[in-house]
Amino acid sequence: MELSPIVTQPQCHRTTRSFEWQSELCDCGDDCNICLCGTFCYCCLGCIVAKDMDECCSCGPTVAMRTRYRSLYRIPGSICLDCLTVTFCGPCNLCQLKRDINRRKQLGIF
């Protein structure tokens, strides 16, 4: 019986649940660049998010975009909650979407 040498050490992997948001609405500290972009260049971030989702630029900061994304990844919520989030927390909404997209890309589930 031949033994093969161990060439890599076990790594600690952070698991994620694909059916929930990868970051909270107000977790702007997780990525300061996205937060700054959402604060000072809201329209630009809207276009970036729309491009990530293969939509037109004007679709980024809308209720439909958030609802579509949430439905695509089976994230719990409602259209009413999406409407309130986009209306009263627009920049935080876009920042959350972009952070979530980036995290899902890293995990290979986007």
C-alpha positions as CSV (number, residue, x, y, z in Angstrom):
1,M,0.0,0.0,0.0
2,E,1.5,3.3,-1.1
3,L,0.8,6.4,0.9
4,S,0.6,9.8,-0.8
5,P,2.1,12.8,1.0
6,I,-0.2,15.6,2.1
7,V,0.7,18.7,0.1
8,T,-2.0,21.1,1.3
9,Q,-3.4,21.9,4.7
10,P,-7.1,21.9,5.3
11,Q,-8.5,25.4,5.0
12,C,-11.3,27.0,7.0
13,H,-14.1,27.8,4.6
14,R,-16.8,30.2,5.4
15,T,-20.1,28.7,4.2
16,T,-22.9,30.8,2.8
17,R,-26.5,30.3,2.3
18,S,-27.4,31.1,-1.2
19,F,-31.0,31.8,-0.3
20,E,-30.4,34.9,1.7
21,W,-28.6,38.3,1.3
22,Q,-24.8,38.0,1.5
23,S,-24.7,41.2,3.5
24,E,-27.2,43.4,5.4
25,L,-28.7,46.6,4.0
26,C,-26.5,48.9,6.1
27,D,-23.3,46.9,6.0
28,C,-21.5,49.6,4.1
29,G,-18.3,49.1,6.1
30,D,-17.9,45.7,4.3
31,D,-16.8,47.6,1.1
32,C,-16.1,51.3,1.5
33,N,-15.5,51.7,-2.3
34,I,-19.1,50.6,-3.1
35,C,-20.4,52.7,-0.2
36,L,-18.7,55.8,-1.6
37,C,-19.9,55.1,-5.1
38,G,-23.4,54.6,-3.8
39,T,-23.3,57.9,-1.8
40,F,-21.6,60.2,-4.3
41,C,-22.4,58.5,-7.7
42,Y,-25.7,56.8,-7.2
43,C,-26.5,56.7,-11.0
44,C,-23.1,55.2,-11.8
45,L,-23.6,52.4,-9.3
46,G,-27.1,51.8,-10.7
47,C,-25.6,51.3,-14.1
48,I,-22.9,49.0,-12.8
49,V,-25.5,46.8,-11.0
50,A,-27.8,46.8,-14.1
51,K,-24.8,45.8,-16.2
52,D,-23.9,43.0,-13.8
53,M,-27.5,41.7,-14.2
54,D,-27.6,42.1,-18.0
55,E,-30.2,44.9,-17.8
56,C,-30.3,48.4,-19.3
57,C,-28.7,51.2,-17.3
58,S,-32.0,52.8,-16.3
59,C,-33.1,49.5,-14.5
60,G,-30.4,49.6,-11.8
61,P,-32.1,51.6,-9.0
62,T,-35.6,50.3,-9.5
63,V,-38.0,48.1,-7.4
64,A,-38.2,45.7,-10.4
65,M,-34.4,45.1,-10.3
66,R,-34.3,44.4,-6.6
67,T,-37.3,42.1,-6.9
68,R,-35.9,40.3,-9.8
69,Y,-32.6,39.7,-8.0
70,R,-34.3,38.6,-4.9
71,S,-36.5,36.2,-6.9
72,L,-33.5,34.9,-8.8
73,Y,-31.7,33.8,-5.7
74,R,-34.9,33.0,-3.7
75,I,-34.1,35.6,-1.0
76,P,-37.1,36.0,1.3
77,G,-39.0,39.3,1.1
78,S,-41.9,41.0,-0.7
79,I,-42.5,43.5,-3.4
80,C,-43.8,45.9,-0.8
81,L,-40.6,45.6,1.2
82,D,-38.6,46.0,-2.0
83,C,-40.5,49.2,-2.7
84,L,-39.9,50.6,0.8
85,T,-36.2,49.7,0.6
86,V,-35.7,51.4,-2.8
87,T,-37.8,54.4,-1.9
88,F,-36.3,55.2,1.5
89,C,-32.9,53.6,1.4
90,G,-32.0,53.9,-2.3
91,P,-28.2,54.2,-2.0
92,C,-28.1,51.4,0.6
93,N,-30.2,49.2,-1.6
94,L,-27.8,49.6,-4.5
95,C,-24.8,49.1,-2.3
96,Q,-26.3,45.9,-0.9
97,L,-27.1,44.6,-4.4
98,K,-23.5,45.3,-5.6
99,R,-21.9,43.7,-2.5
100,D,-24.2,40.7,-2.9
101,I,-23.3,40.3,-6.6
102,N,-19.6,40.6,-5.8
103,R,-19.8,38.0,-3.0
104,R,-21.8,35.6,-5.2
105,K,-19.2,36.0,-8.0
106,Q,-16.4,35.1,-5.5
107,L,-18.4,32.0,-4.5
108,G,-19.1,31.1,-8.1
109,I,-22.9,31.2,-7.6
110,F,-23.6,34.3,-9.7
